[in-house]
Amino acid sequence: MILKSFFCIIVEQSPVQLNGVTLQYDVGDSTAQPRFESRPSSPSPPPDPPPQREQWGGKYEFLLSCIGYCVGLGNVWRFPYLCYRNGGGVFLIPYFIMLLVTGLPLFLMELSLGQYGAAGPITVWKCCPLLKGIGIGMLLVSSLVCLYYNVIIAWTFYYLGMSFQSPLPWSCEAIANARLCQVRQPHTGQKLVSQPGLCLNERSITHWTRTQASLATVGHIEQVLGVVHSEGLQDPGPVRWQLAICLMLAWVIIFLCMLKGIRSSGKIVYVTATFPYLVLIVLIIRGATLEGSLQGVQFYLTPDWQRLQNAQVWNDAASQIFYSLGIGFGGLLSMASYNKFDNNVIRDTIVIAVGNCFTSFFAGFAIFSILGHMAWRKNVPVGKVADSGPGLAFVAYPEALALLPGSPFWAILFFLMLFTLGVDTLFGNMEGITTAVIDEFPVLRSDMKKKTLFLAVLCFGFFLMGLLLITEGGIYWFTLIDSYATSFGLIIITLFMCIGISFFYGVNQFCQDIIDMICKCPPWCTKVLWYFKACWVFCTPLLLLFILIYVFIEMYNTPLHYGSYEYPRWGMALGVCMGTLCCIQIPIWAIVAICRESGTLKDRFRKSIRPLKTWRVTSGHQSVTPQMVEVPYTVNLTDADFTAQQWENGTSDA
């Protein structure tokens, strides 16, 4: 009785604090039961919710963005050349086989991973922390591509500006080129000035030899690149200020278009993704009216069935599919992460991939019809004027356009098309970089000032590094980065992505994830997954391994050239280091993931390939709000309290 009175006195003098709640007893009647009165203290303000992730304004924005990203310069300046070099129409057989076995499965894998995870190339690997290095490797590959790809846009700006002149600066009608268009008779030395609009060279005259190289080639090499003043990689020389202005203008445009993310770039693609098709149609119609165009198309499509026995043809087909679809750069994954969760990703894969391949084939008619006309004007075989890469876009085709009536108009159309093709592809690569960084640092998404500063620093940094590529010897560095940045390193990254999803994350679980997203779609979508499952587990990894081995063999046996310049060994070693830097991120971050776990090495490995608990909550777009329960004091429940039981019961088999 004494203890009870003593306890009541203490309680009356100092109320008890329990879990932030004051407990008071009414001791007026010692025999009465204690009465609890809950008076919660002022709760601390809840943490700010994470910033809402953006989504595409409509499904057409996503489709056009992906089509614009995939349909790039390679569709215009590489595929037609590969087609005629590898047997004409016969090349379409290995091309579409590689599309079905390699292109479509990898394209669907990257889109599905991004859409289900709703995260960029780095954060999405919560599904398998061991493979986080794949995302970082994608980031590095995209950075190298952005570094040199915008230089092409700078060249396009320069030529576009020069096209607003009549006559064109690289045509023989220009007064400044009169000397370059003179030819001599071999024995008498008598001069002959070419006809207006026809640039004569050693390939176009049977009994006359020209004093200089092709005028278009001279204009590109001397006036634009200034490469004749450089001896190689070790002698870059000064920056070409005209190109520096064009490069800065290109990065300013990219900065402004990327400033508001997909809200701005998603609207711009309505123009940039459709304009190239309009130009291609116009060029095909114009080319069909020219003499010699049918010979060019015939040269483009004439089948040579013996070429199917050559391994080089199959490697070219696989490489073209691989690079033209933009697989492994992180751009597809990032753009898909802004989709709605129930978007039909299988339908999008088929539409985008088939549309990309159709564009490549379609562009060949626009290219070879006009090249056929130029060959007819010069009285040479079409193979003598055909070229690939920058040589086609900035040398052969502009020279062919200079032969047409109203040549400035056609040149303006062509370089505007190249500009839109390049900008769309650069949008995708830049989106891959920015999404990866912003997902790792979410404060950039919620604070517009910090995001603007980050994007400005990123674009300005690329501009400064790109100045090396527009020096007098910059074309040598451009060719080096172009040859190695997307070589074996990109293939290794994609190979590990395919193996990691198929065997570490689980191909059955991945297919189930896709079914969860497309559950409202037609039944054929789920049935076709059996085909993709077979490709992911068996066919696609084997073909990627074949491409990788072939690339290594070719790299070892074939020295790198630009024209007559052969790259030194230290230059090729530098290129190999660039490719290695991208793919070596995979083992580095795998070791980091294993070291962060506890237990034996086997236990650590098993834990590092197990998805994080936040993976399915984020990817499933579930929203769990904390609740308050009176019991008689308050308990704040977090997301983990709601998802832990679900994780243990329903998803531990992943």
BELPE-V369576 format. One record per residue. N is the residue number from 0. RES is the residue in one small letter. PSI is psi in whole degrees, 0 to 359 (NA if undefined). OMEGA is omega in whole degrees, -180 to 180 (* if undefined). D_FIRST is the distance of its C-alpha to the first C-alpha in Angstrom with 2 decimals. Layout:
N	RES	PSI	OMEGA	D_FIRST
N	RES	PSI	OMEGA	D_FIRST
This chain:
0	m	322	178	0.00
1	i	319	180	3.76
2	l	323	180	5.40
3	k	317	179	5.08
4	s	319	-180	6.32
5	f	320	180	8.58
6	f	320	-180	9.86
7	c	323	178	10.73
8	i	318	-180	12.50
9	i	316	-180	14.42
10	v	322	-179	15.45
11	e	326	-178	16.61
12	q	326	-177	18.62
13	s	98	179	20.17
14	p	147	-177	20.75
15	v	135	175	21.06
16	q	120	-179	24.71
17	l	112	177	25.51
18	n	40	178	29.20
19	g	9	-178	30.40
20	v	134	179	28.07
21	t	123	179	25.42
22	l	121	-179	22.18
23	q	140	179	20.37
24	y	140	174	17.22
25	d	105	-175	17.23
26	v	17	177	13.90
27	g	322	177	15.58
28	d	114	-175	13.81
29	s	340	-179	10.20
30	t	348	-179	11.22
31	a	155	177	14.30
32	q	144	179	15.23
33	p	137	-179	15.90
34	r	126	-179	19.57
35	f	132	175	21.82
36	e	115	-176	24.76
37	s	117	176	27.42
38	r	89	-176	29.56
39	p	141	175	31.81
40	s	161	-178	33.25
41	s	118	-176	37.00
42	p	152	176	38.47
43	s	145	-178	41.13
44	p	137	-179	44.60
45	p	151	179	45.83
46	p	150	180	48.63
47	d	135	178	52.14
48	p	151	179	53.59
49	p	147	-179	56.53
50	p	140	-178	59.89
51	q	135	179	61.53
52	r	140	-179	64.39
53	e	160	173	67.77
54	q	156	179	69.76
55	w	144	179	73.45
56	g	340	179	74.66
57	g	164	-176	76.46
58	k	334	-180	77.66
59	y	330	176	81.13
60	e	317	179	79.83
61	f	315	-179	78.45
62	l	313	-179	81.61
63	l	323	178	83.92
64	s	318	179	81.89
65	c	320	178	82.07
66	i	316	177	85.75
67	g	324	179	86.49
68	y	317	-177	84.58
69	c	319	-179	86.42
70	v	96	-177	89.84
71	g	200	-177	90.78
72	l	329	-180	93.82
73	g	331	178	94.14
74	n	332	-177	94.97
75	v	318	-171	98.00
76	w	357	-180	99.26
77	r	312	-175	98.24
78	f	311	-180	98.30
79	p	322	179	101.91
80	y	316	178	103.13
81	l	325	-177	101.32
82	c	312	-178	102.71
83	y	330	-179	106.35
84	r	333	-174	105.94
85	n	36	172	104.38
86	g	16	177	106.80
87	g	231	-178	106.55
88	g	337	178	105.22
89	v	331	-179	104.47
90	f	337	-180	101.63
91	l	335	180	99.73
92	i	302	177	99.27
93	p	332	-179	97.16
94	y	312	-179	95.57
95	f	333	174	94.12
96	i	316	178	93.23
97	m	329	176	91.15
98	l	316	-177	89.61
99	l	324	-172	88.44
100	v	329	-176	87.24
101	t	310	-172	85.86
102	g	303	-177	85.71
103	l	314	180	83.93
104	p	316	-179	81.23
105	l	324	178	80.29
106	f	314	178	80.45
107	l	321	180	78.10
108	m	315	-177	75.71
109	e	319	178	75.41
110	l	316	-178	75.08
111	s	319	180	72.47
112	l	317	179	70.39
113	g	318	-178	70.35
114	q	318	-179	69.68
115	y	321	-179	66.87
116	g	341	-178	65.18
117	a	47	-177	65.78
118	a	164	-179	66.11
119	g	185	-173	68.87
120	p	335	-180	70.64
121	i	308	-176	67.90
122	t	333	-176	64.63
123	v	342	-179	65.88
124	w	19	163	65.66
125	k	337	178	61.95
126	c	337	178	63.32
127	c	85	-175	64.41
128	p	337	179	63.29
129	l	332	-173	65.74
130	l	23	179	68.62
131	k	332	179	67.55
132	g	336	176	70.66
133	i	316	179	72.79
134	g	320	179	71.50
135	i	323	175	72.15
136	g	319	175	75.60
137	m	320	179	76.32
138	l	318	-180	75.35
139	l	319	178	77.82
140	v	314	179	80.62
141	s	324	179	80.22
142	s	317	179	80.30
143	l	321	179	83.58
144	v	315	179	85.07
145	c	327	-178	84.11
146	l	315	-176	85.67
147	y	341	-177	89.14
148	y	324	180	89.04
149	n	341	173	88.97
150	v	323	176	92.05
151	i	319	178	93.88
152	i	325	176	92.78
153	a	317	175	94.12
154	w	319	180	97.48
155	t	318	177	97.40
156	f	317	-179	96.87
157	y	311	-180	99.83
158	y	325	178	102.14
159	l	318	177	100.94
160	g	321	179	101.86
161	m	340	-178	105.22
162	s	344	178	105.91
163	f	40	177	106.28
164	q	149	175	109.77
165	s	117	3	113.10
166	p	168	178	114.50
167	l	144	-175	111.57
168	p	338	-178	111.39
169	w	11	178	111.84
170	s	161	180	114.85
171	c	348	177	118.47
172	e	341	178	119.07
173	a	133	-176	117.16
174	i	323	-177	119.68
175	a	344	-177	117.66
176	n	10	-177	117.99
177	a	320	-179	121.76
178	r	322	-177	122.22
179	l	339	-178	119.69
180	c	8	178	121.40
181	q	143	176	124.78
182	v	161	-179	126.17
183	r	149	172	129.22
184	q	134	-173	131.86
185	p	321	-172	131.66
186	h	319	-175	135.36
187	t	340	-177	136.55
188	g	9	-179	133.36
189	q	136	-178	134.06
190	k	148	174	131.00
191	l	123	179	129.76
192	v	135	-177	127.08
193	s	161	178	124.92
194	q	152	178	125.01
195	p	133	178	122.50
196	g	355	-179	119.20
197	l	112	-179	120.07
198	c	108	-177	118.69
199	l	143	173	121.02
200	n	187	-173	119.93
201	e	342	-179	121.11
202	r	345	-173	119.80
203	s	357	-177	121.59
204	i	132	-177	125.16
205	t	317	-172	127.33
206	h	12	-180	130.12
207	w	148	177	128.42
208	t	143	-175	125.81
209	r	147	-177	123.36
210	t	336	-178	122.91
211	q	171	176	119.14
212	a	178	179	116.25
213	s	136	-176	115.03
214	l	319	179	114.42
215	a	321	179	110.98
216	t	316	178	110.00
217	v	315	180	111.35
218	g	319	-179	109.50
219	h	314	-174	106.20
220	i	313	-175	106.50
221	e	304	-171	108.15
222	q	323	-177	107.08
223	v	306	-174	103.54
224	l	327	-176	102.37
225	g	24	-172	104.75
226	v	340	-179	104.46
227	v	345	-180	108.04
228	h	4	-179	106.91
229	s	147	-179	104.32
230	e	352	180	104.98
231	g	197	-179	101.72
232	l	322	-176	97.98
233	q	354	-177	98.51
234	d	73	-177	100.37
235	p	327	180	98.33
236	g	186	-178	100.18
237	p	163	177	99.19
238	v	139	174	97.18
239	r	109	-171	99.29
240	w	329	178	98.23
241	q	317	179	99.32
242	l	329	178	97.02
243	a	320	177	94.21
244	i	316	179	94.34
245	c	321	180	94.36
246	l	318	178	91.41
247	m	318	178	89.38
248	l	321	179	90.25
249	a	317	-179	89.14
250	w	329	175	85.72
251	v	318	178	85.26
252	i	316	179	85.91
253	i	318	180	83.43
254	f	314	-178	80.78
255	l	323	-179	81.25
256	c	330	-178	81.22
257	m	355	-170	78.06
258	l	317	-179	76.15
259	k	19	177	74.30
260	g	216	-176	74.07
261	i	345	177	75.05
262	r	328	178	75.01
263	s	311	-178	78.22
264	s	331	179	79.79
265	g	335	177	79.16
266	k	326	-177	81.45
267	i	328	-176	84.09
268	v	342	176	84.76
269	y	332	178	86.24
270	v	309	-173	89.21
271	t	332	-179	89.20
272	a	338	-178	88.75
273	t	334	-178	91.41
274	f	318	179	94.05
275	p	325	179	95.25
276	y	323	177	96.13
277	l	316	-180	98.19
278	v	319	179	100.07
279	l	319	178	100.68
280	i	316	180	102.17
281	v	317	-180	104.43
282	l	324	178	105.56
283	i	316	179	106.33
284	i	317	179	108.40
285	r	318	-180	110.24
286	g	328	-179	110.78
287	a	340	-179	112.23
288	t	358	-174	115.01
289	l	149	174	116.14
290	e	136	178	118.92
291	g	355	-177	117.72
292	s	324	-180	114.20
293	l	325	176	114.79
294	q	323	177	115.77
295	g	316	178	112.49
296	v	320	178	110.47
297	q	319	177	112.59
298	f	325	-179	111.90
299	y	324	-170	108.16
300	l	351	-177	108.01
301	t	122	-175	110.90
302	p	143	172	109.36
303	d	95	-171	109.99
304	w	338	180	108.65
305	q	337	-177	109.24
306	r	340	180	106.46
307	l	341	179	103.82
308	q	354	-177	104.55
309	n	127	-180	103.47
310	a	333	179	99.87
311	q	324	180	100.07
312	v	315	-179	100.30
313	w	325	177	97.08
314	n	319	178	95.29
315	d	320	179	96.50
316	a	314	180	95.30
317	a	318	-179	91.83
318	s	319	-180	91.55
319	q	318	177	92.70
320	i	316	-176	90.17
321	f	312	-175	87.41
322	y	324	-176	88.09
323	s	332	178	89.23
324	l	351	178	86.01
325	g	34	-177	83.94
326	i	137	174	81.79
327	g	359	180	79.48
328	f	343	-178	79.49
329	g	349	-179	76.13
330	g	315	178	77.70
331	l	315	-179	77.53
332	l	318	-178	73.95
333	s	316	-179	72.93
334	m	324	178	74.79
335	a	336	-179	73.36
336	s	345	178	69.81
337	y	7	178	70.26
338	n	161	168	71.13
339	k	153	-173	69.02
340	f	327	-176	67.17
341	d	19	178	69.27
342	n	140	-179	72.64
343	n	92	-173	75.32
344	v	333	179	75.85
345	i	316	177	78.43
346	r	316	-180	80.66
347	d	321	180	80.44
348	t	312	-178	81.36
349	i	315	-178	84.50
350	v	313	-175	85.60
351	i	314	-176	85.17
352	a	315	180	86.64
353	v	321	177	89.63
354	g	322	178	90.24
355	n	314	-179	90.28
356	c	322	177	92.82
357	f	320	180	94.97
358	t	319	179	95.07
359	s	313	-180	96.29
360	f	320	-179	99.08
361	f	320	-178	99.91
362	a	332	180	100.16
363	g	326	179	102.79
364	f	321	179	105.30
365	a	324	-178	104.84
366	i	308	-170	105.33
367	f	339	176	108.25
368	s	319	-180	110.23
369	i	325	175	110.67
370	l	326	176	111.09
371	g	323	177	113.78
372	h	320	179	115.55
373	m	320	178	115.42
374	a	323	178	116.86
375	w	320	179	119.62
376	r	327	-178	120.44
377	k	353	179	120.64
378	n	46	178	122.42
379	v	162	175	120.02
380	p	154	-179	117.74
381	v	326	-180	114.28
382	g	338	180	112.73
383	k	339	-178	114.30
384	v	349	-179	112.33
385	a	145	-180	109.03
386	d	175	178	106.12
387	s	168	177	102.32
388	g	206	179	99.42
389	p	333	178	100.06
390	g	326	177	103.74
391	l	314	-173	103.95
392	a	327	-173	101.83
393	f	0	180	103.34
394	v	291	-172	106.79
395	a	310	-175	108.40
396	y	317	175	107.06
397	p	324	177	107.62
398	e	323	178	111.12
399	a	321	179	111.66
400	l	331	179	110.35
401	a	343	180	112.81
402	l	349	-175	115.63
403	l	149	170	114.62
404	p	139	-176	115.95
405	g	37	-174	113.30
406	s	324	178	111.61
407	p	321	-180	109.19
408	f	315	-179	107.59
409	w	325	177	107.03
410	a	319	179	105.72
411	i	315	179	103.18
412	l	315	-176	101.98
413	f	314	-177	101.71
414	f	333	171	99.73
415	l	321	177	97.43
416	m	315	178	96.72
417	l	322	180	96.01
418	f	313	-179	93.67
419	t	323	176	91.60
420	l	315	-179	91.53
421	g	320	-178	90.28
422	v	318	180	87.71
423	d	317	178	86.05
424	t	321	179	85.73
425	l	327	174	84.36
426	f	312	-178	81.78
427	g	316	179	80.41
428	n	318	178	80.31
429	m	325	177	78.68
430	e	322	177	76.12
431	g	320	180	75.25
432	i	309	-176	74.68
433	t	319	179	72.72
434	t	320	179	70.50
435	a	316	-178	69.65
436	v	317	-177	68.64
437	i	324	177	66.81
438	d	328	178	64.72
439	e	333	179	63.67
440	f	81	-173	62.92
441	p	340	-180	61.68
442	v	334	179	61.47
443	l	334	-180	65.26
444	r	327	-176	65.03
445	s	337	-178	62.78
446	d	106	-176	64.47
447	m	326	-180	68.11
448	k	316	180	69.06
449	k	322	178	67.94
450	k	318	178	69.63
451	t	317	179	72.84
452	l	317	179	72.76
453	f	313	-179	72.21
454	l	323	179	75.08
455	a	316	179	77.35
456	v	319	-180	76.73
457	l	311	-179	77.32
458	c	320	180	80.61
459	f	324	177	81.82
460	g	317	177	81.06
461	f	323	179	83.09
462	f	315	-179	85.87
463	l	316	180	86.06
464	m	329	180	86.13
465	g	345	179	88.68
466	l	330	178	91.11
467	l	329	-175	92.12
468	l	353	179	93.40
469	i	23	169	95.69
470	t	180	180	97.50
471	e	331	175	101.09
472	g	18	-176	99.90
473	g	333	-179	96.82
474	i	332	177	98.29
475	y	318	177	98.08
476	w	323	178	94.33
477	f	312	-179	93.95
478	t	323	180	95.64
479	l	311	-179	93.56
480	i	320	-180	90.20
481	d	326	-176	91.49
482	s	329	-172	92.60
483	y	337	-177	89.47
484	a	323	-179	86.47
485	t	33	-178	86.61
486	s	236	-173	88.13
487	f	330	-179	86.40
488	g	316	180	83.05
489	l	321	180	82.60
490	i	319	179	83.66
491	i	319	179	81.18
492	i	315	-179	78.34
493	t	323	178	79.27
494	l	315	179	79.69
495	f	328	176	76.17
496	m	316	180	74.79
497	c	314	-180	76.47
498	i	318	-178	75.36
499	g	316	180	71.80
500	i	322	-176	71.23
501	s	320	-171	73.01
502	f	332	180	71.49
503	f	305	177	68.32
504	y	324	178	66.82
505	g	117	-177	68.49
506	v	327	178	71.50
507	n	318	178	69.89
508	q	321	180	66.83
509	f	318	177	69.14
510	c	323	177	71.18
511	q	323	176	68.04
512	d	318	179	67.07
513	i	319	178	70.49
514	i	322	177	70.13
515	d	326	-179	66.80
516	m	326	-173	68.67
517	i	26	-176	71.74
518	c	336	-180	70.17
519	k	7	-175	71.78
520	c	171	180	75.20
521	p	155	-177	78.14
522	p	331	-177	77.92
523	w	335	-179	80.67
524	c	320	179	78.38
525	t	327	-180	76.08
526	k	326	-177	79.06
527	v	345	178	80.73
528	l	335	177	77.70
529	w	322	177	79.01
530	y	313	-179	82.03
531	f	326	179	80.00
532	k	318	178	77.72
533	a	322	179	80.80
534	c	315	-177	82.05
535	w	324	-175	78.78
536	v	326	-170	78.44
537	f	297	-169	82.07
538	c	309	-174	84.92
539	t	314	177	83.60
540	p	322	180	82.34
541	l	318	179	85.67
542	l	321	176	87.71
543	l	322	177	85.64
544	l	322	177	86.25
545	f	314	180	89.97
546	i	318	-178	90.07
547	l	315	180	88.20
548	i	318	180	90.60
549	y	320	179	93.59
550	v	317	179	92.34
551	f	319	179	91.95
552	i	315	-180	95.43
553	e	322	179	97.00
554	m	324	-179	95.22
555	y	323	-173	96.54
556	n	338	-174	100.12
557	t	114	176	100.70
558	p	153	-179	100.59
559	l	134	-180	99.36
560	h	152	161	102.13
561	y	106	-173	102.60
562	g	233	179	106.26
563	s	356	-178	108.21
564	y	125	176	105.35
565	e	129	-176	103.63
566	y	139	177	100.14
567	p	167	-177	99.68
568	r	324	-179	97.36
569	w	330	177	94.80
570	g	317	178	94.70
571	m	324	176	94.10
572	a	323	177	91.46
573	l	320	177	89.71
574	g	319	177	89.78
575	v	322	178	88.31
576	c	324	178	85.50
577	m	315	178	84.72
578	g	322	180	84.44
579	t	322	180	82.42
580	l	326	-179	79.96
581	c	313	-174	79.04
582	c	340	-179	78.58
583	i	347	177	77.02
584	q	333	-178	73.85
585	i	306	178	73.06
586	p	327	-179	72.57
587	i	310	-177	70.97
588	w	339	172	68.16
589	a	319	177	67.82
590	i	319	178	67.09
591	v	317	-179	64.56
592	a	322	179	62.78
593	i	321	-179	62.68
594	c	335	-180	61.40
595	r	342	-180	58.47
596	e	172	-179	57.15
597	s	164	179	55.44
598	g	194	178	56.29
599	t	170	-179	59.68
600	l	322	179	62.84
601	k	319	178	63.04
602	d	319	179	59.47
603	r	320	179	60.12
604	f	316	-180	63.26
605	r	320	180	61.57
606	k	326	-176	58.82
607	s	342	177	61.43
608	i	0	179	63.39
609	r	133	-179	60.34
610	p	146	175	59.94
611	l	157	-178	57.12
612	k	333	-180	54.31
613	t	352	-177	55.51
614	w	308	-174	59.00
615	r	329	178	58.54
616	v	316	-180	56.19
617	t	314	-175	58.74
618	s	327	-180	61.79
619	g	0	179	60.59
620	h	36	177	59.98
621	q	150	-179	56.53
622	s	112	-179	54.22
623	v	117	-179	50.45
624	t	136	177	48.43
625	p	142	180	44.85
626	q	161	-179	42.33
627	m	128	-177	38.83
628	v	135	177	36.17
629	e	120	-174	32.71
630	v	16	15	30.19
631	p	7	174	28.01
632	y	162	-170	29.37
633	t	147	176	33.07
634	v	124	178	35.13
635	n	120	180	38.76
636	l	135	-179	41.09
637	t	178	179	44.33
638	d	323	-176	47.71
639	a	325	180	46.95
640	d	331	-179	44.03
641	f	330	-173	46.54
642	t	342	-176	49.47
643	a	315	-179	48.01
644	q	320	178	47.62
645	q	321	180	51.06
646	w	315	-176	52.52
647	e	323	-172	51.17
648	n	318	-168	52.25
649	g	338	-169	55.42
650	t	8	-177	57.15
651	s	347	-179	56.55
652	d	0	179	59.93
653	a	NA	*	61.81
